[in-house]
Amino acid sequence: MAQPKEGELVHVEFHSNDPVRTKRFYGEVFGYKFEEFPEMNYTMYKAPGGPAGGIMKVMENRPPQVLNYLMASNIEQTLRKVSAAGGAVLQPKMEIPGQGWWALFQEPGGTVMALYQTIPRPRPARKPATRKTAAKARRKRK
């Protein structure tokens, strides 16, 4: 699977007054599959064609909404660009334990969006070369 690019939509979150009914609705109508995270009061969903996302209770003093998350390679840098372009930072960078970080902003036209930055994953270790692979590599270089 390709790595998401800067600004790509990577997560769609439903903030609902009744997450149980919202989950039932999307499961029945669209066939979404769910994974519960009770310690976070959060449900992850997988739509048949993607992208994936989550369902949660509305945040305090906020209406029910759909919150889109855009990929950011560096949230702090992206938030500086948001401010410079006339947007407003509503929630500075916060950790999502074991996953990455997020932040919330509003663009000049009023749309509220989120940023997401992943935790860097270690690269898989390379397999040591065997005599056979080393010989093959030498033949390719010739």
C-alpha positions as a Markdown table, in Angstrom:
| # | Residue | x | y | z |
|---|---|---|---|---|
| 1 | Met | 0.0 | 0.0 | 0.0 |
| 2 | Ala | 1.4 | 3.4 | -1.0 |
| 3 | Gln | 2.2 | 5.9 | 1.7 |
| 4 | Pro | -0.4 | 8.8 | 1.9 |
| 5 | Lys | 0.9 | 12.1 | 0.5 |
| 6 | Glu | 0.8 | 15.5 | 2.1 |
| 7 | Gly | -2.8 | 16.9 | 2.1 |
| 8 | Glu | -4.3 | 13.6 | 1.2 |
| 9 | Leu | -7.6 | 12.6 | 2.9 |
| 10 | Val | -6.7 | 9.8 | 5.3 |
| 11 | His | -9.5 | 9.5 | 7.9 |
| 12 | Val | -13.1 | 10.6 | 8.1 |
| 13 | Glu | -14.7 | 10.9 | 11.5 |
| 14 | Phe | -18.4 | 11.1 | 12.4 |
| 15 | His | -19.1 | 13.2 | 15.5 |
| 16 | Ser | -22.5 | 12.0 | 16.5 |
| 17 | Asn | -25.1 | 12.8 | 19.2 |
| 18 | Asp | -25.8 | 9.0 | 19.3 |
| 19 | Pro | -22.7 | 7.0 | 18.1 |
| 20 | Val | -24.6 | 3.6 | 18.6 |
| 21 | Arg | -27.3 | 4.6 | 16.2 |
| 22 | Thr | -24.8 | 6.1 | 13.8 |
| 23 | Lys | -22.8 | 2.9 | 13.8 |
| 24 | Arg | -25.9 | 0.8 | 13.2 |
| 25 | Phe | -27.0 | 3.1 | 10.4 |
| 26 | Tyr | -23.7 | 2.9 | 8.4 |
| 27 | Gly | -23.5 | -0.8 | 9.0 |
| 28 | Glu | -27.0 | -1.5 | 7.7 |
| 29 | Val | -27.0 | 0.9 | 4.8 |
| 30 | Phe | -23.4 | 0.7 | 3.5 |
| 31 | Gly | -22.0 | -2.4 | 5.0 |
| 32 | Tyr | -19.3 | -0.7 | 7.1 |
| 33 | Lys | -17.2 | -3.0 | 9.4 |
| 34 | Phe | -16.3 | -1.8 | 12.9 |
| 35 | Glu | -13.7 | -2.2 | 15.6 |
| 36 | Glu | -14.3 | -0.9 | 19.1 |
| 37 | Phe | -11.8 | 1.0 | 21.2 |
| 38 | Pro | -13.7 | 1.2 | 24.6 |
| 39 | Glu | -10.8 | 2.8 | 26.4 |
| 40 | Met | -11.1 | 5.7 | 24.1 |
| 41 | Asn | -14.9 | 5.7 | 23.6 |
| 42 | Tyr | -14.2 | 5.3 | 19.9 |
| 43 | Thr | -15.2 | 3.1 | 17.1 |
| 44 | Met | -13.1 | 2.6 | 14.0 |
| 45 | Tyr | -14.9 | 1.8 | 10.7 |
| 46 | Lys | -13.8 | 0.5 | 7.4 |
| 47 | Ala | -15.9 | 1.4 | 4.4 |
| 48 | Pro | -16.0 | -1.1 | 1.5 |
| 49 | Gly | -14.0 | 1.3 | -0.8 |
| 50 | Gly | -12.2 | 3.4 | 1.8 |
| 51 | Pro | -11.1 | 5.6 | 3.3 |
| 52 | Ala | -11.5 | 4.4 | 6.9 |
| 53 | Gly | -12.5 | 6.5 | 9.8 |
| 54 | Gly | -14.1 | 6.7 | 13.2 |
| 55 | Ile | -17.3 | 7.3 | 15.1 |
| 56 | Met | -17.4 | 9.2 | 18.4 |
| 57 | Lys | -19.6 | 11.3 | 20.6 |
| 58 | Val | -19.7 | 15.0 | 19.6 |
| 59 | Met | -17.0 | 17.1 | 21.3 |
| 60 | Glu | -18.1 | 19.5 | 24.0 |
| 61 | Asn | -19.6 | 22.7 | 22.6 |
| 62 | Arg | -19.5 | 21.4 | 19.0 |
| 63 | Pro | -22.3 | 20.3 | 16.8 |
| 64 | Pro | -22.6 | 16.9 | 15.1 |
| 65 | Gln | -20.3 | 17.0 | 12.1 |
| 66 | Val | -18.0 | 15.1 | 9.7 |
| 67 | Leu | -14.4 | 15.8 | 10.4 |
| 68 | Asn | -11.9 | 15.0 | 7.6 |
| 69 | Tyr | -8.3 | 14.4 | 8.4 |
| 70 | Leu | -5.6 | 15.4 | 6.0 |
| 71 | Met | -2.1 | 13.9 | 6.0 |
| 72 | Ala | 0.7 | 16.2 | 7.3 |
| 73 | Ser | 4.4 | 15.2 | 7.3 |
| 74 | Asn | 5.0 | 17.9 | 10.0 |
| 75 | Ile | 1.9 | 19.3 | 11.8 |
| 76 | Glu | 3.7 | 22.3 | 13.3 |
| 77 | Gln | 5.0 | 23.4 | 9.9 |
| 78 | Thr | 1.5 | 22.9 | 8.3 |
| 79 | Leu | -0.2 | 24.8 | 11.1 |
| 80 | Arg | 2.2 | 27.7 | 10.4 |
| 81 | Lys | 1.1 | 27.6 | 6.8 |
| 82 | Val | -2.5 | 27.5 | 7.8 |
| 83 | Ser | -2.1 | 30.7 | 9.9 |
| 84 | Ala | -0.1 | 32.4 | 7.2 |
| 85 | Ala | -2.8 | 31.7 | 4.6 |
| 86 | Gly | -5.5 | 33.2 | 6.8 |
| 87 | Gly | -6.7 | 30.1 | 8.6 |
| 88 | Ala | -7.1 | 29.6 | 12.3 |
| 89 | Val | -5.6 | 26.9 | 14.5 |
| 90 | Leu | -8.4 | 25.6 | 16.7 |
| 91 | Gln | -6.5 | 22.7 | 18.4 |
| 92 | Pro | -2.7 | 22.5 | 18.5 |
| 93 | Lys | -0.9 | 19.3 | 17.9 |
| 94 | Met | -2.0 | 16.5 | 20.3 |
| 95 | Glu | -0.8 | 12.9 | 20.6 |
| 96 | Ile | -3.0 | 9.9 | 19.6 |
| 97 | Pro | -1.3 | 7.3 | 21.8 |
| 98 | Gly | 0.5 | 4.6 | 19.7 |
| 99 | Gln | -0.8 | 6.2 | 16.4 |
| 100 | Gly | 0.6 | 9.7 | 15.8 |
| 101 | Trp | -0.6 | 13.2 | 16.3 |
| 102 | Trp | -3.5 | 15.4 | 15.3 |
| 103 | Ala | -4.5 | 19.1 | 15.2 |
| 104 | Leu | -7.6 | 21.0 | 14.2 |
| 105 | Phe | -7.9 | 24.1 | 12.0 |
| 106 | Gln | -10.4 | 26.2 | 10.2 |
| 107 | Glu | -9.8 | 27.6 | 6.8 |
| 108 | Pro | -10.9 | 31.1 | 5.9 |
| 109 | Gly | -14.2 | 30.0 | 4.4 |
| 110 | Gly | -15.2 | 28.4 | 7.7 |
| 111 | Thr | -14.6 | 24.7 | 7.1 |
| 112 | Val | -13.1 | 22.9 | 10.0 |
| 113 | Met | -10.6 | 20.2 | 9.2 |
| 114 | Ala | -8.0 | 18.1 | 11.0 |
| 115 | Leu | -4.4 | 17.2 | 10.3 |
| 116 | Tyr | -2.9 | 13.8 | 11.0 |
| 117 | Gln | 0.8 | 12.9 | 11.3 |
| 118 | Thr | 1.8 | 9.3 | 11.7 |
| 119 | Ile | 4.5 | 7.9 | 14.1 |
| 120 | Pro | 7.5 | 7.1 | 12.0 |
| 121 | Arg | 7.7 | 3.3 | 11.6 |
| 122 | Pro | 11.1 | 1.6 | 11.6 |
| 123 | Arg | 12.2 | 0.3 | 8.3 |
| 124 | Pro | 12.3 | -3.5 | 8.0 |
| 125 | Ala | 15.8 | -4.9 | 8.4 |
| 126 | Arg | 17.5 | -6.0 | 5.2 |
| 127 | Lys | 18.1 | -9.7 | 4.9 |
| 128 | Pro | 21.8 | -10.5 | 4.9 |
| 129 | Ala | 23.2 | -11.4 | 1.5 |
| 130 | Thr | 23.8 | -15.1 | 0.8 |
| 131 | Arg | 26.4 | -16.3 | -1.7 |
| 132 | Lys | 23.7 | -16.7 | -4.2 |
| 133 | Thr | 22.2 | -13.2 | -3.9 |
| 134 | Ala | 25.7 | -11.6 | -3.7 |
| 135 | Ala | 26.7 | -13.4 | -7.0 |
| 136 | Lys | 23.4 | -12.3 | -8.6 |
| 137 | Ala | 24.1 | -8.6 | -7.6 |
| 138 | Arg | 27.6 | -8.8 | -9.0 |
| 139 | Arg | 26.3 | -10.1 | -12.3 |
| 140 | Lys | 23.8 | -7.2 | -12.5 |
| 141 | Arg | 26.5 | -4.6 | -12.0 |
| 142 | Lys | 28.6 | -5.9 | -14.9 |
